Amino acid sequence: MNPIGNLGSIVYFHFPSVAFCYLDVAGAIEVWNMAATETQFMLSVGLIEKDVNGDTLWVWCYPSVGSDLRQVLLSKCCLTQDSRDFHTFVFGQFCRIWYYITTVEVQEPTALNKVTHFSIVVTAKDFNPEKYAALSRILCRMYTKHGSPVKMMEAYVTVLTKGICQSDENGSFLIKDYDVRKAYLAGSVKDVVSQFGVETIILYTALMLKKRIVVHHPRIEALLEFTRVLPTLTWHRKDWSILHPYVHLTDTELEDLKKCPGYVAGFVDPEVSNSTDLFDVYVNLPDSVITVSQSAKEAMAMGKLHKDIGHLIVQSAEDAERSDSQVIKDISVKTKEILANLVALADEREDSKITLEGLKQHHFPPATENFLFHLAAAEQLLRI
């Protein structure tokens, strides 16, 4: 049993068999077992401050953050960036850890008399921006009032152990109010289709085939809003681990990104358009232009099947009576129909795997055959 933190009269310990405990001044040991609760997703909370001299420092965290991740988090915080842009909330993913950064300007009067701005940095295993934005707002209010991490840490630990944080003056937070499906559906697929029309089929095809999509926009808020929607086009997977909405062109981040076979990656730096080794599909969001790279054109070749799916997506999205979730359902129903046909083709074989020779026997149009072949590879139905 080793101490992992000391705050006032409370010493924190970690036992391998349980998640968390503390030893109070009376010597009594309190233990919370967080098994099978959503709080297991939470990893750490940190604090970055900008003082009256213009210096920005990582000043505190609990329980700890590795040096590589800390450098990435500092680079994502708007307080460390040269530009004057102020971003109240950003999120992203690095090394399979999600980070959520909330930044506030200190308003007088406050206990923070030498601090002009600060950022709360929460890391977690799950994608849920709304959940961690709500928690961070409460932590920000506590830090502004007390000027010390003590109350903030107490609130974080309460959420960590009980899934709830209640305060008359700072607001309340209940972790079960933030279902992951709400986070998945928070963006607007109708807005994506409104911007790109029938060309949305390019994004759909790239996602279905687990290709690498890079999106550029100079405004991080626009980038986050757009990229988080794209995984809904392949709702059957419900896989937001492919999302890397805020990436910088640094060796550390690009090395991490390249470990992923397929992804949706967002960049504010226009220079990413020259890094053709990073993408199969490039989305210039300000100009509403989608480009397929030369190396991906064969796999991404379009035919009648794509045209039909594209029209279905546009027709559903343009229907004023249909909500975003209904549009996602319409696309998902069509996707499941395609996958069911693919599985049926696989079931014709003894090993339930598809071969190119087997596909050719069905005399599909060339573009359809090509799509089904690459889709079978993406869905691990292809005989290797």
N, C-alpha and C positions, 0 to 999 in steps of 0.2 A: 504494500500500500504506500504510494508516494504522493506527497502534496503536489497539486498542479496549479494552485493559485492561492493567493492570500489577499483578502480584502477586509480591512477593518478587523473585527473580532471573529471573522469566519474564515476557516481554513478549508479549502476544497481538496478532495481526494478522488482518485479514480481506482475502482476495483475492476479487474477483468471480467468478473461475473455479472456486474450490474452496470447500468449506464452512468450513474452519477450519485454522489453523496456529499454530505458535509459534516464536519465536526464543530459543534458550537462551543462557546466558552465554558459551558457547564460540563463538557466532555461527552454529551449524548450524541450518538451517531444517528443521523437521519439518512435514509436511503430511499430513492425512488427508482423503481424499475420501469423503464419506458418502453419495454418490449411491446411490439405490435401496436404502437401508437404513431400518429403522424409526426409527433415531435422528433422522432428519430431522424427526420430529414434535415433538421437544423444542425449546422456544423459550427459556426462561430459568429461572433459579432465584434466589429472593430470600429475605431474612431480615428478620423483624420481631421486635423485642425489647420486653419490658416490664421496666423496672428497679425497684429497691427503692423509688424515690420514686413509683411508680405511673404513670410516663410511658411511653407506647408510641410507638415510632418505627420507621420503615422504615430499616434501618441499612446494608443492602448488597444488591446484586444483580449478576448476570452473565448475559448481557452488558449488557442494558438493558431497561427497561420504560417505556412511554409514560406521560405524566402522568395521562391519563384512566383508563387501566387500573390504574395504581398506586392512585389514589383508590378505585376500585371494590374492589381487592384488600384495601386497608386496611379498608374498610367490612365486608367479609366475614369478616375475622379477628376471632375472639371477644375478643381482647385489647383491641380498640379500642371494644368495645360496652359500654354502661352496665350491662347486666345482668350478673349473676354466673355466668351459664351458661357452662360450659366445654365446647368442642366439639373433640374430638381430631382430627377429620378432616371437612372439608367440601369440596365441589367444585361447580363451576358453569361457565357459559359467558357470555362478554361479547365482542361484536364478533368472533364466530367464533373466539375463543381460549378454550380450556378452562383452568381454573385448579384447582389442587389444594392445599389448605392443611392442613398437619399442625401441631398445636400441642401443646407439652409443658410440664410444670411442671418447673423445675430442682430437682433433689434434691441436697442436700449429701452429701459434699464434691464440688466441681466447680471447673473453671477459671473458670466464669462466676459470680464472687463478687458481682457487682452486678446480676445479672439474675435475675428470679423466674420468668419464662416466656418462651418464644420460639416463633415459627412459621416453618416452612419453606414457601415458596410456589413451587410449580413451575407453569409455564405450558407449554402444548403445543397441537398442532393436533388431537390425537385424544382421543376419549372412552375412557378406560381407568382408572377409579378405583383398581382393585386394583393395577395396575402402578405408578402414581405414589405410592400409599400405601406400597408396599413400598420403593421407592427413597427416599422421604422419611424412612422410619424409620431407614434406614442413615445418611442425611445428618444426622439429628437426633442419633444416637448419636455420630457423629464430632464434631459441634459441641459437644456436652456434654462430651466428653473433652478436646478441644484448646482450646476457647474462642476459636477463630479460624476464619474462613471458608476458610483455605488448604487444609486437608485435605478439607474438604467440597467445595470447588471442584475439587480434583484428582479426587475420586471422580466428580463430575458430568461432568467432561471425559472421563474414562475410559469412562463409559457412553455419552456423546455420540459418541465416536470408535470404540469397540470393542463397544458393546452389552452390556458386562459390568462388574461391580464386585465384586471379591472381597476379603474381609478376615476373618481368623480371629476377631478380637474383635468386629467390628461386623456380621458376617453377609455373605452374598453376594447378588448381584442379577444375573439374566440376563434381558435384555429379551425374548428369544424365548420365555420361559416364559409370557408374558402375551399370548396370542392375543386379538384383538379380539372374536372370537365368544364367548369366555368372559366378557368384559365385558358383551356384549349379553345373555347368558343368566344373569347373576349374580343378578338379582332373581327374585321368585316371582310368576308370573302366576296361579298357583293361589290365592295369598293375596288378590290383587285380586278374583278371582271370588268367593272365600269372603266377602269383605266386601260386595260389591255385587250378587252373584247375577245374575239375568237383566238387570239394569240395566247390566251391563258392555257390553251391545249399544250403549248410548248412547255410551260411550267409543270402542268399535270404529267406529261410524258416523262420529263426529267426526274420528277419525284418518284413516279412509278418504277422507273428503271434505276433508281438510287444513284443518279448522276450528281455532279458537283455544281451547285448553283451559287454564283457570286452576285450580290446586289450592291450597287453603289448609290449613295445619296449623301450630300454634304451635311445634311441635318440628321443628327442621331435619332431624334424623336420620330422622324418620318421612316427611318430605317427600321427602328424597333417595331413600329406599328405595322409596317408592311411584311417584314420577314416572319413575324410570329404567326401570321395567317397561313403561310404556305403549307405547313404540315397537315392542315385540315383537308387539303386536296387528296391526301392519301389517308383518310380517316380510319380505314380498316387496320392500319398499323398503330395509330395513336402513339407515334414516336416523335417526341419533341427533343430527343437527344441529338437529332440531326441539326438542330438549330444553334447557330453560333452568330447571334445578331450584331455583335459589336467586336470586330477584330481589327487589330492594328498590323501594319506590315513590318512586324518585328520577327526575328529568327525564332524566338521562343514560342510566340503564338502561332506562327505558320507551321512550325514543326509539330505542334499539337494538332492543328487543323488537318494536316496531311495524314495523320493516323486514321482519320475517318474515311471510309470508302465512299460515302455519299453525304452531302451536307447542303445546308442553306446558310451561307455566310454573308454577313453585312459589313461593309467598309465605308468609312467617310472619306477616305483618301482616294482621289480620282486616279492615282498612279496604279491602282489595282488592275485597271483595264489592260495594262501592259504585262501583267503577270499571268500570261495565258496558261501556264502550267497549273494554275489554281482552279480553273473552271472548265466545265463542259458547256454551261449556259451562263451568259453574262447579262445582267439586267441593269440598264441605265435608267434608274427610277425617275430623275428629273425630266428626261426626254421621252420617257415611256417607250424605250426601245429594248427589245430582247434579241440577243445574238447567240447563235449556236456555234461553238468552236468547230474548226475544221475536223479535228480528231473525233468529234462526237456526231458528225452529220450522218454517218451511216446508221448508227444505232437509233438516231432521232428522226430518221426519214418518216415523213407523214403520208398517210393514205386515206382511203374512204372511212376506215374505222375512226381515225383521229378527227376527221372532219365531222363525223356524226357526234362524237363525244364533245367536241368543241361547241357545236351548235346546241347540244343539250345543256352544257354549262352556261352559255350565254342566255339561252331562253329561260332557264330557271332563275338566273341572277337578275334578269331584267323584269321579272314578274314582281310588280309592286306588292302583291299580296303575300309573297313568300319571304320568310325571315331568313337570316343568314344560316341558322341551324337547319332550316328546311332545304336550302340550297346545298349545304354540305351533305345532307341525307340523300338528295337526288343524285349527286355525284357518287356517293358511296354505294348506292344501289347499283348504278351502272358498273362501278369498279368490281363489285362482288359478282356481278353477272359475267364479266370478263374472266375473273379469277376462277369461277366455277367451271367455265368452259375449258380453261387451262388445266385445271385439276382433272377434268374428265378426259382430256387428251393424255395426261400423265397416267391415268388409271388404265389406259389401254395397254400399257407396257407392264411387264412382270415386276420390274423394280419401281414402278410408279414414277419414273423419270422420263422427261421429254428429250428427244434427240432431234437434230435438224432434219435427218432423213425421215423421221416419223412425221414431222410437221409438213414436209414436202408432199407426202402421200395424200394430204387433205386438199391440196391445190388452192391454198389461200392466195389472195392477191399478194404480190411481193412485199409491200409495205406492212401488211398485216402479219405475214409470216415472220418478217424481220422483228416486228414489235413483240410478237408472242415469244420468239426465241430469246430475246434480251430480257423480257419480263420473267420468263421461266428461270433464267439465271439469277435475276434479282430476288425471286421468291424461293430460290434453292430447289427448283423442280427440274433442273437441267442435269442430264447425265454427263459427268465430266470424264 
